[in-house]
Amino acid sequence: MQPEAIDRPLSGLVVVDLVASPLAGIARTMRELGAEVIRLELGGRGGCPQDQPRAELAYWTANLGKRIEAIEEADLPARLACADLIIEDLSAESDSIDWAAIRAANHALVHMTATGFGLGNAWSHWQWTDGVLHALTSELSRSGIKGRAPLLPPGEIALQCAVAQGAFVAMAALTQALVSGIGTHVDYAALDGAMQALDPAFGISGSATNGRPAASLPPGRPPKGVQYPIIPVADGYVRLCVLAPRQWQGMHAMMGSPPEFAGAEFNDIMVRFKSRELLAAMQAFLADKTRAEIEALGQQHGVPLAGLNTLADCLTADHIRARGMFAEADSDAGRPVPFPNGLMVIDGERMGPIHASTAEHPTPAPTPASVHPARPLEGLKVLDLGVIVVGAETGRLLADLGADVVKIESSAFPDGSRQTWLKIGLSSSFGAGHRNKRSLGLNLKSEEGKALLRRMVADADVMLSNFKPGTLESLGLGYEELSRINPRLIAVESSAFGASGPWSKRMGYGPLVRAAAGLTAMWRYPDDPESFSDSVTIYPDHVCSRIGASAVMALLARRMRTGRGGHVDVSQAEVMLAHLANEIAATALGLPAREDAASGVFACAGEDAWCVVSPRDAADRERLSGVIGGEDLAEWLAQRTPEEAAQTLQAAGVPAAPMLRAADLADHPYYAARGLFRSDPHNLLPEPMTAERRPAVWQSIPDADARPAPLMCQDTYAVMHDWLGMDEAECCSLEAAGVLETIPEKIREMVATKSYLETAR
């Protein structure tokens, strides 16, 4: 086993994994971050499936790097005594284990129950699969093409997002225990996690939605190929993501500056969307060129585009190989299989599970600080340079856990999420991604502005960014320089393709990342090769923010015992590929595609009413047959509402769920029982926002505060006073010099007169 190059953040911590479901992947993340993970399979429960090749792959993907042992229940209490974190799903099945006594014996223990639907509600007994999660999160209702049936997204991305959210929840509870010496019990549900980390109905959305969350958009599936056109080329397809006027001007130049499209009106994205002539011209220009040739032209002219890759393309791509995204592990078939080699790079080292060694004399765990904050990150000081979705969400997650998060922005380079239907740069979407933050207007193009940021870095704990790699270095604000100012600084950089490698300088909008990482090519109807259906999803922005926030808390644990910070590199493309690990391994082994007539999305009684049915194995199919008898499944479902069908099938132990729409979620009985949503007022928005209350049900961590998202540069003077001790006169002088900014005068006027609300009526 190769030696470790760095001290992994969770080295010294012990995690016991008792989870039989795919949520076992939560503990794998802890292993990647350096914890010793002991998987105990109680009486064979949760063991590797036999004679089910795909299920075997899923088992090994979730459990790589763990120490796996069989154990009997009588021996369990002794094995749990050394744990810092226990993750289990036994509580939902049996009350024979006295968990209260186990927690009482170890006051700093974090005990996490990880199930599909949480404990003690009417859905707790329901069976779940990736398809069930898609139906109940509303992602399914937005997947597909107008006029066709909803389309289940490929792979198991809902399940994998639930795993990532579970790891974030576990890290928050662990952090609370490390700073206070007091553990907690966490009731975590996969459905809650998938709802929040995949494409949340009430979360911050991309700039193309004009600030409206998914729940407020028209119901149903989008028309084919409207927002981000996919064009046939010589060796496949290319996706365009031309949004800003300067990007269109680059596209126009790339096409040879055709005069019929030279008018200023084509700077308007809606004019371009509606122009059939323009689309035809772009198709004609690109038709005889290869993906690689077009990508090179796009780089040359500053045009956001990407070729559509297959998973096989990705595995052989120079960039993926250079980044070391995949490692090989031996399969039971005697052939090496590619598995994802970790979700992040820390201090230049990939955090893969396969070579994460456990030293003979492990590093001691951090000593609890014996302080008692209400929230795990209380007192943490965060500089947030993030933009759009992943940038917003990473800082928001830390702010919800108590950190003082300062969003740094300027009117010259506004966050794209400020471009909203309300002209003051606020919306319910922006509010969802920036609650509990403060806004600082700072000109980082000026030397004085950079000097102020360096002074703030000296006292900061964390800095977040998601610019194209090299941007901060070009400003003299890269991690290497800033860590000399403050060696305790933790920096998280999220980008489309990672900080290194041949693709690192590519433009990285989500639709382009999905195209390059092979997901778009998979997300289509089997009978229509051009029915690409991922245009309105925001995946993987939200889940990448959970991974970044988890890394922050892991590095805080390391800092408690070493005094030093660290650097995190998160690639959105690599997160997607990791989520498709089972599909990639199955392809490498030549396993046949899944085909099951009893699994899929079925029409039910009612208008655009659908039910997901997804039997996992022969036992589920036998239960299904027992319910419907000899009747055809599609005919049986067509006679029932989705809710009636799902209730009947779930009562028999068959995974099934009605398709919910985004607008259904806030008042749905399941989410109400879990207390997932609340109404948060914002004094500048025309109506209260529906907001996420908390990521899990936990005993000792309060719900997130509801401080409203700020106007641009709203808190500049207060932040300068709190962080650098500046008085008002100093701030005024720096504002006059163009170094600091406060709320733009035009926005002040609109707020004072409430004229911006006229556009909301």
C-alpha positions, -999 to +999 in steps of 0.1 A: +000+000+000+015+034-010+024+058+018+003+088+025+017+121+012-004+142+036-021+140+069-057+134+060-081+157+078-101+131+098-071+110+107-075+097+143-113+095+142-131+062+142-164+057+123-185+026+127-207+018+097-238-004+103-258+007+073-272-020+050-286+004+024-267+024-003-264+052+024-233+032+034-216+056+010-217+082+037-190+064+057-170+059+025-167+097+024-154+097+059-128+071+049-117+093+020-111+121+044-089+099+066-111+084+093-107+047+102-140+032+091-151-001+105-180-017+087-198-042+109-222-066+092-245-078+119-254-114+113-246-110+077-269-080+073-258-056+046-233-081+031-222-082-005-250-096-027-244-128-045-250-136-082-262-100-088-233-083-106-247-048-106-256-050-069-221-063-062-206-033-079-228-010-059-217-027-027-180-023-034-184+013-047-200+022-013-175+003+008-141+008-008-114+014+018-134+002+048-125-025+072-153-050+069-161-075+096-190-099+104-203-096+139-231-109+162-254-086+181-240-097+215-206-084+206-218-051+192-217-028+223-180-035+229-172-027+193-191+006+195-172+019+225-143+033+205-164+052+179-165+089+174-193+085+148-218+056+144-239+055+113-267+029+114-301+020+100-310-006+126-332+018+147-359+016+121-360-022+123-353-032+159-353-018+194-331-045+208-301-022+209-300+004+237-287+033+218-294+057+247-271+037+269-244+037+242-246+075+239-246+079+277-213+060+279-197+083+254-209+119+257-190+131+226-205+103+204-223+113+173-250+087+165-266+090+131-296+070+120-296+070+082-328+057+066-349+064+035-377+085+051-366+091+087-380+078+120-415+079+134-436+091+105-461+075+082-435+070+055-408+054+077-416+019+064-415+028+027-390+012+005-368+035-016-347+035-047-331+062-069-363+064-089-385+068-058-363+097-047-365+114-081-403+111-080-407+126-045-381+154-048-399+167-080-368+162-101-387+137-122-414+162-131-388+185-147-369+157-166-379+149-202-395+168-231-428+185-233-455+162-247-437+130-236-436+109-204-413+121-176-378+106-180-359+091-151-325+106-150-296+083-157-275+065-132-283+069-095-277+106-091-305+112-066-291+085-043-256+098-046-268+133-037-284+119-006-251+103+003-232+136-001-258+155+020-255+127+046-218+132+048-223+170+052-248+164+080-224+139+097-195+164+094-217+192+110-226+169+139-190+158+143-178+194+143-202+203+170-189+174+191-153+184+185-158+220+196-180+212+225-173+177+237-210+170+234-224+145+209-259+142+195-283+119+177-291+127+141-322+114+123-312+116+086-335+107+057-323+100+022-354+118+007-346+150+027-310+148+014-318+142-022-344+170-021-319+195-008-287+184-026-299+174-061-320+203-075-340+218-047-374+232-056-369+263-033-331+266-036-310+291-055-313+285-093-292+293-123-291+327-140-312+314-169-343+313-146-341+351-139-341+345-102-372+323-100-368+290-081-380+258-097-412+258-076-424+290-093-417+279-129-445+265-152-453+229-144-443+202-168-413+194-189-395+219-212-397+220-250-369+202-268-336+220-271-346+255-262-321+269-237-288+253-245-290+240-281-272+207-289-261+206-325-250+176-346-214+178-358-190+156-377-183+131-349-212+136-325-228+166-309-218+199-293-237+219-267-237+257-268-242+278-237-240+314-251-256+336-225-239+370-221-236+396-249-198+392-250-202+355-255-225+360-284-201+385-300-174+358-297-198+333-314-206+358-341-169+363-348-162+325-347-189+321-374-171+347-396-193+377-386-223+370-408-239+404-415-275+392-411-269+386-374-247+417-367-276+438-353-275+449-317-308+430-310-289+397-311-271+407-279-305+398-263-306+362-253-343+359-259-339+372-295-313+345-301-335+318-286-364+326-309-344+330-341-347+299-363-325+315-389-297+319-364-300+283-352-298+271-388-268+292-395-250+278-364-258+243-374-245+248-409-212+264-396-206+235-372-218+205-392-185+196-409-162+201-378-153+177-351-159+182-314-122+188-307-120+214-335-151+232-323-138+232-287-106+247-298-125+274-317-146+281-286-115+285-265-100+309-291-131+331-293-144+329-257-175+309-266-189+286-239-195+252-256-186+215-251-187+183-270-210+156-257-188+128-244-198+093-236-186+076-204-161+057-225-148+090-239-143+103-203-123+073-191-098+077-219-097+115-219-063+131-213-077+154-187-094+127-166-062+106-167-040+136-158-062+143-128-061+107-115-099+106-112-101+068-115-082+041-099-084+004-105-096-022-080-098-060-086-133-074-092-146-108-083-144-116-120-106-113-118-105-081-139-095-046-128-125-023-126-122+016-126-136+032-095-137+069-085-106+079-067-122+104-043-144+135-046-118+161-039-082+170-039-067+184-006-033+200-005-026+186-040-034+150-029-064+131-042-086+119-014-092+084-028-104+055-006-083+027-020-049+039-009-060+058+022-038+039+046-044+034+083-012+040+102+000+015+129+001+044+153-027+066+141-028+103+146-047+112+178-082+127+173-086+164+180-092+172+216-127+187+222-124+224+228-149+224+257-168+254+245-205+253+240-216+271+209-252+270+198-241+261+163-210+241+152-194+270+132-202+299+156-173+323+155-159+311+122-150+339+098-155+332+061-147+353+031-171+343+003-160+351-032-184+326-047-209+333-075-240+318-090-252+285-075-223+264-062-205+295-049-237+308-031-246+275-016-212+266-001-212+299+019-249+296+028-244+262+043-216+275+065-236+306+075-266+284+085-243+265+108-233+298+125-203+312+106-199+349+099-199+347+061-190+379+042-200+379+005-175+400-014-188+417-046-187+448-067-211+466-091-185+463-119-185+425-117-219+415-102-228+380-093-249+366-121-276+356-095-281+394-090-297+395-125-333+389-115-368+399-124-367+424-095-343+453-105-328+456-071-308+424-075-328+403-051-352+374-056-364+344-037-338+324-055-310+348-045-325+349-010-323+311-007-286+310-016-275+340+005-295+341+037-275+347+069-246+364+050-234+400+049-223+418+017-191+437+014-184+460-017-147+457-024-129+466-056-103+438-061-091+454-093-074+481-072-043+476-053-059+491-022-088+467-025-064+437-027-045+451+003-077+452+023-086+417+014-051+405+025-057+422+059-090+404+062-074+371+052-050+375+081-079+371+105-101+348+084-107+311+089-120+302+054-120+316+019-144+303-008-143+308-045-155+292-078-137+312-105-119+297-134-086+283-121-059+309-122-082+339-117-072+346-081-035+339-089-037+365-116-048+390-090-020+381-066-046+364-043-039+327-049-038+303-020+000+300-019+004+337-013-025+340+011-014+310+032+019+328+038-002+356+054-023+332+074-011+295+076-044+286+093-065+296+063-087+270+047-095+277+011-121+259-010-120+263-048-148+247-069-145+247-106-159+229-136-130+206-143-106+211-114-075+233-108-052+213-131-053+193-163-059+201-200-096+211-194-090+233-164-093+266-183-125+257-201-157+277-194-177+258-169-214+263-169-234+233-155-249+223-189-214+222-204-200+202-175-228+176-179-221+174-216-183+169-211-188+144-183-210+120-202-242+127-184-261+146-212-255+118-236-271+093-212-301+116-203-324+109-233-352+087-243-342+053-257-362+057-289-349+092-298-311+098-299-315+136-300-340+138-271-314+153-246-334+161-215-311+177-189-316+213-199-334+226-168-316+207-140-291+226-119-272+194-110-244+192-098-240+227-083-259+220-051-242+187-043-208+202-050-214+228-024-221+201+001-188+184-007-170+218-004-186+225+030-178+190+043-142+196+033-141+228+053-153+211+084-129+182+079-100+206+076-112+224+108-108+191+126-072+188+113-065+224+122-075+217+158-047+192+161-021+207+138-027+244+137-026+246+099-052+251+073-054+236+038-065+239+002-095+220-013-100+215-051-135+203-061-143+195-097-179+194-108-171+170-136-154+146-112-183+147-088-207+137-117-184+109-128-181+096-092-219+096-091-219+074-122-193+050-108-216+020-110-225+026-146-188+031-155-177-001-137-206-020-154-195-008-188-159-018-181-171-053-172-194-055-202-225-060-181-257-058-201-279-027-197-307-029-172-340-040-187-371-046-166-406-042-179-418-038-143-395-009-136-401+027-148-425+056-150-461+047-156-492+068-165-519+068-139-554+081-136-554+119-138-539+147-160-501+143-164-502+119-134-474+094-131-460+068-107-425+053-104-423+016-098-388+002-093-384-034-080-349-040-068-346-078-072-366-110-077-382-108-043-396-073-051-409-086-084-426-115-067-443-090-043-454-069-072-469-099-089-488-107-057-504-073-058-514-070-095-520-108-101-520-116-138-529-080-148-506-060-170-488-035-147-494-005-170-531-013-171-533-018-134-517+016-128-538+034-153-569+026-132-555+043-101-541+076-090-504+078-084-510+081-047-533+051-045-510+030-066-479+039-045-496+033-012-508-002-023-474-012-037-455+001-007-478-017+017-466-049-001-429-038+002-425-027-034-406+005-040-430+030-057-439+067-055-461+093-071-445+120-091-446+153-072-441+187-087-420+214-072-450+234-061-464+204-042-435+199-018-440+227+008-474+214+018-469+177+012-476+156+044-442+139+044-422+172+043-446+187+068-441+158+092-403+162+089-405+200+094-382+205+063-397+238+051-406+271+067-418+305+055-390+332+058-400+368+054-378+393+035-387+429+039-378+437+003-395+408-015-432+409-025-440+377-006-424+354+020-399+328+008-404+291+013-370+280+027-353+249+040-354+248+078-326+223+084-307+195+067-317+168+092-336+163+124-309+166+151-311+170+189-285+197+197-281+220+166-307+247+163-325+255+130-308+279+107-313+316+114-335+335+090-315+367+085-325+379+050-300+380+021-284+414+017-286+440-011-254+444-031-227+460-008-253+465+020-230+458+049-197+473+038-191+497+067-202+472+093-180+445+080-150+469+078-156+479+114-161+443+127-132+427+108-106+456+106-117+481+132-123+509+107-144+538+117-169+556+095-145+583+084-120+557+071-147+539+052-160+571+037-125+579+024-120+545+009-155+547-007-146+581-022-114+565-036-134+537-053-120+510-031-151+503-011-186+503-024-220+506-007-255+500-021-257+516-056-277+548-056-301+536-082-310+506-060-314+529-030-339+550-049-359+520-060-360+506-025-370+540-011-399+544-036-407+507-039-408+513-076-391+479-083-422+462-070-441+473-101-424+446-121-436+420-096-473+428-102 
